[in-house]
Amino acid sequence: MWVHVEETTDTDFAFENRETEKLTDLLLQIDVNPYAGYPAFEGEVAGLLDDKRVPRRFKDFCDEAREWPKHERPVITLKGCPIDPDLPYLDFSDPVVDKRRRKKTYVSEAFLLVYALLMKQEPIGYANVNDGDVFQDIHPWDKLAHTQSQKALADIGFHKDLANHFVRPDWVNLLGLRQSAETFVSTSYTRNIDVLNGLSESQREVLSESNFYTPFDDLTVAGNNVRLGDAERHPVLGGASDYDIRAFENRTIGLTPEAQQALYVLVKLLHRHKKRFRILPGFLLGEANNESIHCKEIIYTPTTEALQNRWLQKTVNVADSNQHAHHFVPGRDRIVNG
Ligand SMILES: [Fe+2]
């Protein structure tokens, strides 16, 4: 059966050129390095909001979007977002270290934080993911090119972020920095409610039992700063919220024939209901991680090399960091010890 996959460049909010320019100029003035001292950087960005220097129209939009029911509207899209005018081309053999060394302006980081603060989300970092950086790069890295992680070169199956971690983010925000004109890479997402509505009652029951196994994600394991042991068996449905789907396409397995069969049905529904969105430079996709699920699809690329410089930045965020405080690295606010 052929299924039409919807693709859109319409967004929920679009900055006007004048607004983008003004906000870019404002954020270019920030000279606190977020990779050297995150709390000071957050103080600086929060100060801009206190001084009402961010466009009122955008603040009003965020006030409204915050109230959207997450299970019905789990994805928020923006375009015309400020990003750095000069972005270095990063070394494929160690892009994170190279970024910290050579990216000297912090417009993209500051905008991700402006968005999180206006949406009342709290960004967090993980000791095992980019050594605890709050701002993470979705950028290929040779040693992880063939993994299912943010450093992959190729497709990534449907997943929710950090699904089997002990601190699971409530929102994932992705900002486009660079994508070559001739490649077409889609961040595709599906509303969990559409999948749940497509399952029979008995399939939902099978998927709610702890008969599934997913290995820890590739990046967390590669980080290797904190040992995690082996992942536990888990249910696919009914974790963090009534709408939660905890599965990683091609990684999660059902441990009984019924469990595996129900998982096949679920994966088919994920693809049937997906929407494609291209996170081009200045586009942002913010997703409720417990109400929606996403994947990366390479629709077209002339060469593998053309994918190598695609660059998005991201934050993962929680609603209330106090709830997770016992998991944080001592002395480091909002950095998870794992
Ligand atoms: Fe992801």
Residues whose N, C-alpha, C, O or C-beta is under 5 A from the ligand:
A	BS01	LIG	D161
